Amino acid sequence: MAMPVSSQSTKSVLDRINNGRTSMASNTETFLKLLTTQLKNQDPLSPTDTTQMTQQITQMTGVEQQLVTNDLLAALVGMNTGTGLSEGVSMIGKTVTATTDSSTLKNGKAAFSWTQAGGSTSLTVEIKNAAGKVVRTLTPDDQKSGDHTLTWDGKDDSGVQLADGGVYTANVKAKGGDGKEIKVSNIKGRTEGVVTAVDNSTGQAKVIINGEAVPIDNVIGITATASTTDKTDSKSA
């Protein structure tokens, strides 16, 4: 899936170009002053080599042309930021999976993911509700280094099934055989659902999944819905 270029990165490119143009203007002005002074004070019997001056002016012109080219490239990058909206529109009606800061309990399940810097011998995942209270403590068997995904059955520590719609986060603690903590990063919730709309009111294209606005960059998987697949199959038949 193509990743949209952020407006922030475009601004950074433009800033660098503008800084370069300002520096270029200053250097050009200095060069012309030096050239004028040199021509005024040159030895009439041994004038400045015009070939050398021409080469210097050509080099300055070449740099200025490069800055213009950079402006055009930056404009193209800016145009690409709008592709996020069209990309989101193409997802409408499809089932997507995306990472989010939290996970909403749906059909009695919620999923979380994280990354471990190394393999652990002790791994604990605390599931917290919206109030920050730990409702379930899990000890996954898979403790390898790298990316992890965990699906929680929606039950609290006493075995009671919690109601759908609740929003939960995860806190992951990993330790090695020496008892020292292993760095855990990118702890995220996961959401899955059909994209019903696209929102770009904040300048960042987001898809609406289960009523939640999720940045398009967070979408990690797309599948056709059953109805879409059935229609496709019937047409091909």
C-alpha positions as CSV (number, residue, x, y, z in Angstrom):
1,M,0.0,0.0,0.0
2,A,1.4,3.4,-0.9
3,M,2.1,5.6,2.1
4,P,1.0,9.2,1.8
5,V,3.7,11.9,2.3
6,S,3.0,14.0,5.3
7,S,2.5,17.8,5.1
8,Q,5.1,18.2,7.8
9,S,7.8,16.5,5.6
10,T,6.8,18.7,2.7
11,K,7.2,21.8,4.8
12,S,10.6,20.6,5.9
13,V,11.6,20.3,2.2
14,L,10.4,23.7,1.4
15,D,12.2,25.2,4.4
16,R,15.5,23.7,3.2
17,I,14.9,25.0,-0.3
18,N,14.1,28.5,0.9
19,N,17.2,28.5,3.1
20,G,19.3,27.4,0.1
21,R,17.7,30.1,-2.1
22,T,18.5,32.8,0.6
23,S,22.1,31.6,0.8
24,M,22.3,31.5,-2.9
25,A,21.1,35.1,-3.3
26,S,23.6,36.3,-0.7
27,N,26.5,34.4,-2.4
28,T,25.5,35.7,-5.8
29,E,25.4,39.3,-4.6
30,T,28.8,38.8,-3.0
31,F,30.2,37.3,-6.2
32,L,29.0,40.2,-8.3
33,K,30.5,42.7,-6.0
34,L,33.8,41.0,-6.0
35,L,33.7,40.6,-9.8
36,T,32.9,44.3,-10.3
37,T,35.7,45.3,-7.9
38,Q,38.1,43.0,-9.8
39,L,37.1,44.5,-13.2
40,K,37.6,48.1,-11.8
41,N,41.0,47.3,-10.4
42,Q,42.4,44.9,-13.0
43,D,45.7,45.5,-14.7
44,P,44.9,47.0,-18.2
45,L,48.0,45.2,-19.5
46,S,46.9,41.9,-18.1
47,P,43.0,41.8,-18.0
48,T,41.0,39.1,-16.2
49,D,40.5,36.0,-18.3
50,T,36.9,36.3,-19.6
51,T,36.7,32.5,-20.0
52,Q,37.1,32.0,-16.3
53,M,34.5,34.6,-15.5
54,T,32.1,32.9,-17.9
55,Q,32.6,29.6,-16.2
56,Q,31.9,31.1,-12.7
57,I,28.7,32.8,-13.9
58,T,27.6,29.5,-15.5
59,Q,28.2,27.7,-12.3
60,M,26.1,30.2,-10.4
61,T,23.3,30.0,-13.0
62,G,23.4,26.2,-12.7
63,V,22.9,26.3,-9.0
64,E,20.0,28.6,-9.4
65,Q,18.4,26.3,-12.0
66,Q,18.8,23.4,-9.5
67,L,16.9,25.4,-6.9
68,V,14.1,25.9,-9.4
69,T,14.0,22.2,-10.0
70,N,13.8,21.6,-6.2
71,D,10.8,23.9,-6.1
72,L,9.1,21.8,-8.7
73,L,9.9,18.6,-6.9
74,A,8.5,20.0,-3.7
75,A,5.3,21.0,-5.5
76,L,4.9,17.5,-6.7
77,V,5.5,16.2,-3.2
78,G,2.8,18.6,-2.0
79,M,0.4,17.3,-4.6
80,N,1.1,13.7,-3.4
81,T,-0.3,14.5,0.1
82,G,-3.7,14.5,-1.4
83,T,-3.4,10.9,-2.6
84,G,-4.2,9.9,1.0
85,L,-7.8,11.0,0.5
86,S,-8.3,9.0,-2.7
87,E,-6.5,6.1,-1.1
88,G,-9.0,6.2,1.8
89,V,-11.9,6.4,-0.6
90,S,-10.7,3.2,-2.3
91,M,-11.0,1.4,1.1
92,I,-14.7,2.3,1.7
93,G,-16.7,-0.9,2.0
94,K,-13.7,-3.0,2.7
95,T,-12.6,-4.7,5.9
96,V,-9.4,-3.3,7.2
97,T,-7.1,-3.9,10.2
98,A,-5.3,-1.0,11.7
99,T,-3.1,-0.2,14.7
100,T,-4.5,2.3,17.3
101,D,-3.6,3.7,20.7
102,S,-6.3,1.5,22.3
103,S,-8.4,-1.5,21.4
104,T,-12.2,-1.7,21.6
105,L,-13.7,-5.0,22.7
106,K,-15.8,-6.4,19.9
107,N,-17.5,-9.8,19.7
108,G,-15.8,-10.6,23.0
109,K,-12.3,-10.0,21.7
110,A,-9.6,-7.3,21.5
111,A,-6.1,-7.5,20.0
112,F,-2.8,-5.8,21.0
113,S,0.7,-5.8,19.5
114,W,4.1,-4.8,20.6
115,T,7.8,-5.3,19.8
116,Q,10.5,-6.8,22.1
117,A,14.1,-5.8,21.8
118,G,15.1,-9.3,22.9
119,G,13.8,-12.7,24.0
120,S,12.4,-12.8,27.5
121,T,12.0,-15.4,30.3
122,S,9.3,-13.5,32.0
123,L,6.5,-11.7,30.1
124,T,3.4,-10.0,31.5
125,V,0.7,-8.2,29.7
126,E,-1.7,-6.0,31.8
127,I,-5.0,-5.1,30.1
128,K,-6.3,-1.8,31.4
129,N,-9.8,-0.2,31.1
130,A,-10.5,3.4,30.2
131,A,-10.0,4.4,33.8
132,G,-6.5,2.9,33.9
133,K,-7.5,-0.1,36.1
134,V,-6.0,-3.5,35.4
135,V,-8.8,-5.9,34.6
136,R,-6.7,-8.8,33.3
137,T,-3.1,-10.0,33.6
138,L,-1.8,-12.4,31.0
139,T,1.4,-14.3,30.7
140,P,1.9,-15.3,27.0
141,D,4.1,-18.3,26.2
142,D,5.6,-16.7,23.1
143,Q,8.5,-14.6,24.5
144,K,10.7,-14.4,21.4
145,S,12.4,-11.2,20.3
146,G,10.6,-9.1,17.7
147,D,7.0,-8.4,16.9
148,H,4.1,-9.9,18.9
149,T,0.3,-10.0,18.6
150,L,-2.0,-11.0,21.4
151,T,-5.8,-11.6,21.2
152,W,-7.6,-11.2,24.5
153,D,-10.8,-13.1,25.2
154,G,-12.4,-10.1,26.9
155,K,-12.6,-11.8,30.3
156,D,-11.4,-10.2,33.5
157,D,-9.2,-11.9,36.1
158,S,-12.3,-13.4,37.8
159,G,-13.5,-15.0,34.5
160,V,-16.3,-12.5,33.9
161,Q,-16.9,-11.7,30.2
162,L,-16.8,-7.9,29.8
163,A,-19.3,-6.1,27.6
164,D,-18.5,-5.2,24.0
165,G,-17.7,-1.5,23.3
166,G,-15.2,-1.0,26.2
167,V,-11.9,0.6,25.3
168,Y,-8.7,-1.0,26.6
169,T,-5.0,-0.5,26.5
170,A,-2.1,-2.9,27.2
171,N,1.0,-2.6,29.4
172,V,3.8,-5.1,28.5
173,K,6.6,-6.0,30.9
174,A,9.4,-8.3,29.7
175,K,12.5,-9.5,31.7
176,G,15.5,-11.6,30.7
177,G,17.1,-14.5,32.5
178,D,19.3,-12.0,34.4
179,G,16.2,-10.3,35.8
180,K,16.8,-7.1,33.9
181,E,14.0,-5.5,32.0
182,I,13.9,-5.9,28.2
183,K,12.9,-2.9,26.2
184,V,9.3,-3.1,24.8
185,S,8.1,-0.6,22.3
186,N,5.3,0.2,19.9
187,I,2.6,-1.1,22.2
188,K,-0.6,-0.7,20.2
189,G,-4.2,-1.8,20.1
190,R,-5.7,-3.3,16.9
191,T,-9.0,-2.6,15.4
192,E,-10.8,-4.3,12.6
193,G,-13.9,-3.3,10.7
194,V,-15.5,-2.0,7.5
195,V,-14.4,1.4,6.4
196,T,-17.6,3.6,6.2
197,A,-16.1,7.0,5.4
198,V,-13.0,9.1,5.0
199,D,-12.2,12.3,6.9
200,N,-9.6,14.9,6.0
201,S,-10.8,17.8,8.2
202,T,-7.5,17.9,10.1
203,G,-5.3,17.8,7.0
204,Q,-4.5,14.2,7.6
205,A,-6.6,11.6,5.8
206,K,-8.3,9.2,8.2
207,V,-10.7,6.3,7.6
208,I,-13.7,5.7,9.8
209,I,-13.7,2.2,11.3
210,N,-16.4,1.3,13.8
211,G,-17.1,5.0,14.4
212,E,-13.4,5.7,15.1
213,A,-11.2,7.9,12.9
214,V,-7.9,6.1,12.2
215,P,-5.0,7.6,10.1
216,I,-4.5,5.8,6.8
217,D,-0.9,5.2,7.7
218,N,-2.0,3.0,10.5
219,V,-3.9,0.5,8.2
220,I,-1.9,-2.7,8.1
221,G,-4.3,-5.0,6.2
222,I,-7.2,-4.8,3.8
223,T,-9.6,-7.5,2.8
224,A,-12.7,-7.5,0.6
225,T,-16.0,-7.9,2.5
226,A,-18.0,-11.1,2.0
227,S,-20.7,-9.2,0.0
228,T,-18.1,-7.7,-2.3
229,T,-16.5,-11.1,-2.9
230,D,-19.9,-12.6,-3.6
231,K,-20.8,-9.9,-6.2
232,T,-17.4,-10.4,-7.8
233,D,-17.9,-14.1,-8.0
234,S,-21.4,-13.9,-9.4
235,K,-20.2,-11.5,-12.1
236,S,-17.3,-13.8,-13.1
237,A,-19.7,-16.7,-13.2
